[in-house]
């Protein structure tokens, strides 16, 4: 099935460029364009595209206003183009709150190593959003794989130097495994498990969350239900450019009862505080449960696709906290987080995943579900309350 796209931008040159890139893919077809938000609304209603690419700053009507009106009248997956600046980050986050599902910088080279990678990135993002809409029209169910249960094993206390050496060795293995392991096979539909949720009664010392496409809104939905006196620290890995994470952390902090900040080296993890991994860097946990701290490092390695990487952060959490972690994978493209979750599960940690129906892109949650790592699948609006029930043991 061909994914039909509407391209919206006030620059005729940029509209032509995006059109050429998308039409070069056999599964994509640009069926129209618009030069401002007002035209975008009418064209979306007329042409019924599967995906809309939308600029933010345009004459007559800006992209954010257009997104809100399109989602109110003709709900359609929308991907925003933005500048990697502080103002651009704030505007993009506003667009996501208005209903846009994803974003890319207008300068593809800002997040791609070369022209070819930038082209593929745009094509892949549009394909994923378009296929999500198509899947809702023609779902095909497949059986849910049985969850595996791995007993928790006690971890011996080691000296800080031994822990760092062990963590480095394990993270190296994660990097190698992540490179060698192919993404989870495509599955059209994995239905949400309908069994009622009961708290396991386990004790936890850390909540860890990983996400990508669709994550900003998903995180807001989950974290807004967490009270200020939440008894655990929270670490968050959201695939996001470096220019965006400070603004995103500040926005979450203003919207949530808990405190949220962009993580920095030396942060000591404390209860009721969420630490967002900085874009373009890696966030690692060191120390031991109850007295852990964060290390933020530059990573010039080309071996890992994602910076920050859920695999690396979760892998270090497994070394630091063992089985006393509740790990959650939310909506996102790809399979980042699968190997980190595997390490956590092997230590006895609990892993949950967002369900397919409420995921913007069911890549990351699908990866841990198909691998038999996720023990529960939840609709997005149920995750916050499930966290509170699990942590309280009620």
NUVEXLO-491862 format. One line per field, with one value per residue (C-alpha): residue number from 1; residue in three letters; x, z, y. Coordinates in nm, 2 decimals, always signed. Layout:
n NUM_...
res ALA_...
x X_...
z Z_...
y Y_...
END
This chain:
n 1_2_3_4_5_6_7_8_9_10_11_12_13_14_15_16_17_18_19_20_21_22_23_24_25_26_27_28_29_30_31_32_33_34_35_36_37_38_39_40_41_42_43_44_45_46_47_48_49_50_51_52_53_54_55_56_57_58_59_60_61_62_63_64_65_66_67_68_69_70_71_72_73_74_75_76_77_78_79_80_81_82_83_84_85_86_87_88_89_90_91_92_93_94_95_96_97_98_99_100_101_102_103_104_105_106_107_108_109_110_111_112_113_114_115_116_117_118_119_120_121_122_123_124_125_126_127_128_129_130_131_132_133_134_135_136_137_138_139_140_141_142_143_144_145_146_147_148_149_150_151_152_153_154_155_156_157_158_159_160_161_162_163_164_165_166_167_168_169_170_171_172_173_174_175_176_177_178_179_180_181_182_183_184_185_186_187_188_189_190_191_192_193_194_195_196_197_198_199_200_201_202_203_204_205_206_207_208_209_210_211_212_213_214_215_216_217_218_219_220_221_222_223_224_225_226_227_228_229_230_231_232_233_234_235_236_237_238_239_240_241_242_243_244_245_246_247_248_249_250_251_252_253_254_255_256_257_258_259_260_261_262_263_264_265_266_267_268_269_270_271_272_273_274_275_276_277_278_279_280_281_282_283_284_285_286_287_288_289_290_291_292_293_294_295_296_297_298_299_300_301_302_303_304_305_306_307_308_309_310_311_312_313_314_315_316_317_318_319_320_321_322_323_324_325_326_327_328_329_330_331_332_333_334_335_336_337_338_339_340_341_342_343_344_345_346_347_348_349_350_351_352_353_354_355_356_357_358_359_360_361_362_363_364_365_366_367_368_369_370_371_372_373_374_375_376_377_378_379_380_381_382_383_384_385_386_387_388_389_390_391_392_393_394
res UNK_UNK_UNK_UNK_UNK_UNK_UNK_UNK_UNK_UNK_UNK_UNK_UNK_UNK_UNK_UNK_UNK_UNK_UNK_UNK_UNK_UNK_UNK_UNK_UNK_UNK_UNK_UNK_UNK_UNK_UNK_UNK_UNK_UNK_UNK_UNK_UNK_UNK_UNK_UNK_UNK_UNK_UNK_UNK_UNK_UNK_UNK_UNK_UNK_UNK_UNK_UNK_UNK_UNK_UNK_UNK_UNK_UNK_UNK_UNK_UNK_UNK_UNK_UNK_UNK_UNK_UNK_UNK_UNK_UNK_UNK_UNK_UNK_UNK_UNK_UNK_UNK_UNK_UNK_UNK_UNK_UNK_UNK_UNK_UNK_UNK_UNK_UNK_UNK_UNK_UNK_UNK_UNK_UNK_UNK_UNK_UNK_UNK_UNK_UNK_UNK_UNK_UNK_UNK_UNK_UNK_UNK_UNK_UNK_UNK_UNK_UNK_UNK_UNK_UNK_UNK_UNK_UNK_UNK_UNK_UNK_UNK_UNK_UNK_UNK_UNK_UNK_UNK_UNK_UNK_UNK_UNK_UNK_UNK_UNK_UNK_UNK_UNK_UNK_UNK_UNK_UNK_UNK_UNK_UNK_UNK_UNK_UNK_UNK_UNK_UNK_UNK_UNK_UNK_UNK_UNK_UNK_UNK_UNK_UNK_UNK_UNK_UNK_UNK_UNK_UNK_UNK_UNK_UNK_UNK_UNK_UNK_UNK_UNK_UNK_UNK_UNK_UNK_UNK_UNK_UNK_UNK_UNK_UNK_UNK_UNK_UNK_UNK_UNK_UNK_UNK_UNK_UNK_UNK_UNK_UNK_UNK_UNK_UNK_UNK_UNK_UNK_UNK_UNK_UNK_UNK_UNK_UNK_UNK_UNK_UNK_UNK_UNK_UNK_UNK_UNK_UNK_UNK_UNK_UNK_UNK_UNK_UNK_UNK_UNK_UNK_UNK_UNK_UNK_UNK_UNK_UNK_UNK_UNK_UNK_UNK_UNK_UNK_UNK_UNK_UNK_UNK_UNK_UNK_UNK_UNK_UNK_UNK_UNK_UNK_UNK_UNK_UNK_UNK_UNK_UNK_UNK_UNK_UNK_UNK_UNK_UNK_UNK_UNK_UNK_UNK_UNK_UNK_UNK_UNK_UNK_UNK_UNK_UNK_UNK_UNK_UNK_UNK_UNK_UNK_UNK_UNK_UNK_UNK_UNK_UNK_UNK_UNK_UNK_UNK_UNK_UNK_UNK_UNK_UNK_UNK_UNK_UNK_UNK_UNK_UNK_UNK_UNK_UNK_UNK_UNK_UNK_UNK_UNK_UNK_UNK_UNK_UNK_UNK_UNK_UNK_UNK_UNK_UNK_UNK_UNK_UNK_UNK_UNK_UNK_UNK_UNK_UNK_UNK_UNK_UNK_UNK_UNK_UNK_UNK_UNK_UNK_UNK_UNK_UNK_UNK_UNK_UNK_UNK_UNK_UNK_UNK_UNK_UNK_UNK_UNK_UNK_UNK_UNK_UNK_UNK_UNK_UNK_UNK_UNK_UNK_UNK_UNK_UNK_UNK_UNK_UNK_UNK_UNK_UNK_UNK_UNK_UNK_UNK_UNK_UNK_UNK_UNK_UNK_UNK_UNK_UNK_UNK_UNK_UNK_UNK_UNK_UNK_UNK_UNK_UNK_UNK_UNK_UNK
x +0.00_+0.13_+0.15_+0.01_+0.17_+0.09_+0.39_+0.34_+0.61_+0.62_+0.94_+0.88_+1.24_+1.19_+0.86_+1.03_+1.32_+1.09_+0.87_+1.17_+1.29_+0.96_+0.86_+1.20_+1.07_+0.84_+0.60_+0.56_+0.37_+0.33_-0.03_-0.03_+0.14_+0.05_+0.24_+0.07_-0.13_-0.46_-0.41_-0.28_-0.61_-0.82_-0.59_-0.59_-0.97_-0.98_-0.70_-0.71_-0.34_-0.19_+0.08_+0.14_+0.48_+0.45_+0.67_+0.63_+0.69_+0.46_+0.26_-0.12_-0.13_+0.16_+0.21_+0.12_-0.22_-0.27_-0.18_-0.44_-0.72_-0.63_-0.64_-0.98_-1.13_-0.94_-0.71_-0.39_-0.04_+0.18_+0.56_+0.70_+1.01_+1.19_+1.52_+1.76_+1.75_+1.60_+1.30_+1.27_+1.26_+0.99_+0.78_+0.82_+0.71_+0.41_+0.33_+0.36_+0.12_-0.12_-0.12_+0.18_+0.34_+0.70_+0.96_+1.28_+1.52_+1.49_+1.86_+1.88_+2.26_+2.21_+2.12_+2.25_+2.61_+2.56_+2.30_+2.20_+2.13_+1.93_+1.71_+1.65_+1.57_+1.29_+1.15_+1.15_+0.98_+0.70_+0.66_+0.63_+0.36_+0.17_+0.18_+0.04_-0.27_-0.30_-0.27_-0.56_-0.78_-0.68_-0.55_-0.41_-0.38_-0.11_-0.06_+0.11_+0.44_+0.44_+0.63_+0.93_+1.01_+1.37_+1.45_+1.62_+1.98_+2.16_+2.44_+2.76_+2.88_+3.20_+3.43_+3.37_+3.67_+3.54_+3.19_+3.32_+3.53_+3.24_+3.00_+3.24_+3.28_+2.90_+2.83_+3.09_+2.90_+2.57_+2.73_+2.84_+2.51_+2.31_+2.52_+2.49_+2.12_+1.87_+1.56_+1.26_+1.06_+0.77_+0.44_+0.12_-0.07_+0.00_-0.31_-0.30_-0.31_-0.66_-0.57_-0.63_-0.31_-0.20_+0.10_+0.39_+0.48_+0.85_+1.05_+1.21_+1.47_+1.46_+1.21_+1.37_+1.19_+1.30_+1.12_+1.16_+0.90_+0.58_+0.78_+0.73_+0.35_+0.37_+0.61_+0.39_+0.10_+0.28_+0.48_+0.18_+0.03_+0.33_+0.30_+0.57_+0.64_+0.72_+0.96_+1.20_+1.44_+1.34_+1.58_+1.45_+1.61_+1.42_+1.57_+1.60_+1.85_+2.08_+1.91_+1.58_+1.64_+1.69_+1.36_+1.19_+1.31_+1.20_+0.85_+0.81_+0.92_+0.65_+0.38_+0.45_+0.43_+0.78_+1.10_+1.25_+1.59_+1.83_+2.09_+2.45_+2.76_+2.76_+2.39_+2.30_+1.98_+1.71_+1.35_+1.08_+1.32_+1.34_+1.66_+1.64_+1.94_+2.09_+2.06_+2.37_+2.54_+2.52_+2.39_+2.53_+2.45_+2.73_+2.77_+2.51_+2.14_+2.06_+2.37_+2.39_+2.51_+2.50_+2.79_+2.72_+2.98_+3.04_+3.02_+3.18_+3.15_+2.96_+2.89_+2.56_+2.28_+2.12_+2.27_+2.13_+2.09_+1.84_+2.05_+2.35_+2.16_+1.95_+2.26_+2.43_+2.12_+2.13_+2.48_+2.40_+2.06_+2.04_+1.68_+1.54_+1.44_+1.10_+1.19_+0.93_+0.96_+0.73_+0.65_+0.94_+1.10_+1.36_+1.47_+1.68_+1.62_+1.58_+1.93_+1.94_+1.60_+1.74_+2.02_+1.78_+1.55_+1.84_+1.91_+1.55_+1.41_+1.06_+1.00_+0.68_+0.60_+0.34_+0.08_+0.05_-0.28_-0.16_+0.20_+0.27_+0.53_+0.53_+0.90_+1.07_+0.78_+0.74_+1.11_+1.09_+0.75_+0.84_+1.16_+0.96_+1.12_+0.82_+0.60_+0.31_+0.17_-0.03_-0.23_-0.06_-0.33_-0.30_+0.08_+0.09_-0.16_+0.00_+0.34_+0.19_+0.01_+0.32_+0.55_+0.31_+0.24_-0.13
z +0.00_-0.10_+0.18_+0.05_+0.18_+0.19_+0.20_+0.38_+0.37_+0.27_+0.08_-0.27_-0.28_+0.04_-0.08_-0.40_-0.21_+0.03_-0.26_-0.45_-0.15_-0.07_-0.42_-0.47_-0.23_-0.39_-0.10_-0.08_-0.30_-0.25_-0.36_-0.29_-0.12_+0.06_+0.14_+0.47_+0.75_+0.62_+0.29_+0.48_+0.66_+0.34_+0.15_+0.43_+0.43_+0.05_-0.02_+0.29_+0.30_+0.53_+0.65_+0.65_+0.68_+0.83_+0.87_+1.19_+1.08_+0.78_+0.67_+0.69_+0.95_+1.14_+1.16_+1.53_+1.48_+1.16_+1.35_+1.62_+1.36_+1.15_+1.45_+1.55_+1.21_+1.01_+1.24_+1.04_+1.14_+1.12_+1.13_+1.20_+1.05_+1.30_+1.36_+1.62_+1.84_+2.18_+2.02_+1.77_+2.05_+2.23_+1.91_+1.83_+2.17_+2.13_+1.80_+1.96_+2.24_+1.97_+1.81_+1.59_+1.62_+1.53_+1.42_+1.22_+1.18_+0.85_+0.81_+0.79_+0.82_+1.18_+1.28_+0.99_+0.91_+0.54_+0.27_+0.21_+0.58_+0.60_+0.31_+0.45_+0.79_+0.64_+0.43_+0.73_+0.96_+0.71_+0.63_+1.00_+1.07_+0.75_+0.82_+1.17_+1.02_+0.76_+1.03_+1.22_+0.91_+0.84_+1.16_+1.15_+1.49_+1.58_+1.91_+2.20_+2.29_+2.64_+2.89_+3.04_+3.41_+3.52_+3.89_+4.06_+4.15_+4.43_+4.33_+4.53_+4.65_+4.47_+4.51_+4.29_+4.06_+4.02_+3.94_+3.68_+3.51_+3.51_+3.38_+3.10_+3.00_+3.00_+2.81_+2.55_+2.51_+2.47_+2.20_+2.01_+2.06_+1.95_+1.63_+1.55_+1.64_+1.37_+1.46_+1.58_+1.30_+1.17_+1.33_+1.21_+1.54_+1.89_+2.10_+2.45_+2.72_+2.89_+3.22_+3.52_+3.67_+4.02_+4.19_+4.22_+4.57_+4.47_+4.62_+4.38_+4.41_+4.05_+3.78_+3.43_+3.11_+2.75_+2.45_+2.11_+1.85_+2.03_+2.36_+2.46_+2.48_+2.63_+2.90_+2.99_+3.02_+3.24_+3.46_+3.53_+3.73_+3.96_+4.29_+4.44_+4.72_+4.48_+4.67_+4.38_+4.15_+3.78_+3.48_+3.14_+2.80_+2.51_+2.17_+2.11_+1.97_+2.21_+2.15_+2.26_+2.59_+2.81_+2.70_+2.72_+3.08_+3.18_+3.03_+3.21_+3.53_+3.50_+3.41_+3.67_+4.05_+4.06_+3.98_+3.63_+3.51_+3.24_+3.38_+3.44_+3.57_+3.94_+3.99_+4.29_+4.23_+4.47_+4.52_+4.35_+4.09_+3.72_+3.53_+3.15_+2.95_+2.75_+2.37_+2.18_+2.49_+2.69_+3.05_+3.27_+3.63_+3.88_+4.24_+4.42_+4.49_+4.74_+4.66_+4.29_+4.07_+3.70_+3.46_+3.13_+2.86_+2.51_+2.27_+1.93_+1.85_+1.53_+1.66_+1.83_+1.64_+1.93_+2.15_+2.42_+2.40_+2.61_+2.59_+2.75_+3.03_+3.11_+3.10_+3.35_+3.57_+3.57_+3.71_+3.97_+4.09_+3.99_+4.00_+4.20_+3.88_+3.71_+3.35_+3.10_+2.72_+2.56_+2.20_+1.96_+1.63_+1.62_+1.89_+2.12_+2.48_+2.40_+2.51_+2.81_+2.92_+2.86_+3.11_+3.36_+3.33_+3.38_+3.71_+3.82_+3.72_+3.60_+3.24_+3.10_+2.75_+2.60_+2.39_+2.01_+2.00_+2.19_+2.06_+1.79_+1.65_+1.79_+1.73_+2.07_+2.27_+2.01_+2.03_+2.41_+2.38_+2.09_+2.26_+2.57_+2.79_+2.87_+3.14_+3.09_+2.81_+2.90_+2.72_+2.77_+2.99_+3.23_+3.28_+3.54_+3.77_+3.72_+3.83_+4.15_+4.22_+4.16_+4.36_+4.66_+4.64_+4.65
y +0.00_+0.34_+0.60_+0.93_+1.25_+1.63_+1.86_+2.19_+2.47_+2.83_+2.77_+2.64_+2.51_+2.31_+2.17_+2.05_+1.90_+1.71_+1.59_+1.46_+1.27_+1.11_+1.03_+0.85_+0.58_+0.32_+0.31_+0.69_+0.94_+1.31_+1.39_+1.77_+2.06_+2.38_+2.70_+2.80_+2.65_+2.77_+2.59_+2.28_+2.25_+2.27_+2.04_+1.78_+1.77_+1.75_+1.50_+1.28_+1.21_+0.94_+1.18_+1.56_+1.71_+2.06_+2.36_+2.57_+2.93_+3.02_+3.33_+3.34_+3.07_+2.90_+2.53_+2.49_+2.65_+2.44_+2.12_+2.19_+2.26_+1.95_+1.73_+1.87_+1.84_+1.57_+1.38_+1.29_+1.19_+1.50_+1.53_+1.88_+2.04_+2.27_+2.45_+2.31_+2.63_+2.70_+2.88_+2.60_+2.34_+2.53_+2.57_+2.20_+2.09_+2.32_+2.14_+1.80_+1.91_+2.03_+1.68_+1.64_+1.29_+1.35_+1.61_+1.64_+1.93_+2.12_+2.07_+1.69_+1.71_+1.82_+1.47_+1.26_+1.17_+1.22_+1.31_+0.94_+0.89_+1.21_+1.10_+0.76_+0.91_+1.13_+0.84_+0.60_+0.85_+0.92_+0.54_+0.45_+0.72_+0.63_+0.26_+0.32_+0.49_+0.21_-0.06_+0.09_+0.05_-0.32_-0.48_-0.84_-1.01_-1.25_-1.44_-1.26_-1.44_-1.59_-1.38_-1.54_-1.54_-1.51_-1.54_-1.25_-1.32_-1.15_-0.92_-0.91_-0.57_-0.47_-0.18_+0.13_+0.05_-0.31_-0.19_+0.06_-0.21_-0.45_-0.18_-0.09_-0.45_-0.51_-0.19_-0.30_-0.62_-0.43_-0.22_-0.53_-0.71_-0.40_-0.37_-0.74_-0.80_-0.72_-0.52_-0.71_-0.86_-0.66_-0.76_-0.60_-0.62_-0.76_-0.72_-0.58_-0.84_-0.81_-0.98_-0.75_-0.61_-0.71_-0.56_-0.81_-0.71_-0.66_-0.38_-0.12_+0.14_+0.29_+0.36_+0.37_+0.48_+0.46_+0.61_+0.78_+0.88_+0.99_+1.00_+1.37_+1.34_+0.99_+1.09_+1.39_+1.15_+0.91_+1.15_+1.38_+1.10_+1.06_+1.24_+1.47_+1.22_+0.94_+0.71_+0.64_+0.83_+0.82_+0.81_+0.89_+0.83_+1.01_+1.01_+1.39_+1.64_+1.82_+2.15_+2.01_+1.83_+2.14_+2.29_+1.95_+1.89_+2.24_+2.18_+1.85_+2.01_+2.28_+2.03_+1.75_+1.72_+1.56_+1.76_+1.70_+1.82_+1.75_+1.51_+1.61_+1.44_+1.41_+1.41_+1.19_+1.01_+1.10_+1.01_+1.21_+1.35_+1.26_+1.29_+1.33_+1.21_+1.50_+1.48_+1.38_+1.22_+0.90_+0.88_+0.61_+0.51_+0.44_+0.35_+0.13_+0.12_+0.40_+0.58_+0.60_+0.89_+0.98_+1.01_+1.20_+1.13_+1.25_+0.96_+1.01_+0.64_+0.56_+0.21_+0.32_+0.48_+0.65_+0.92_+0.89_+0.52_+0.33_+0.02_+0.18_+0.36_+0.05_-0.17_+0.05_+0.05_-0.33_-0.32_-0.05_-0.16_-0.52_-0.65_-0.35_-0.17_-0.12_-0.06_+0.07_+0.10_+0.35_+0.43_+0.46_+0.36_+0.08_-0.16_+0.05_-0.07_-0.44_-0.54_-0.31_-0.45_-0.80_-0.72_-0.58_-0.89_-1.12_-0.94_-0.99_-0.65_-0.60_-0.48_-0.33_-0.21_+0.02_-0.15_-0.13_+0.05_+0.36_+0.37_+0.62_+0.38_+0.02_-0.04_-0.03_-0.18_-0.45_-0.54_-0.62_-0.78_-1.02_-1.11_-1.23_-0.96_-0.75_-0.90_-0.66_-0.44_-0.14_+0.13_+0.47_+0.61_+0.31_+0.32_+0.60_+0.43_+0.09_+0.23_+0.37_+0.04_-0.16_+0.06_+0.08_-0.29_-0.23
END
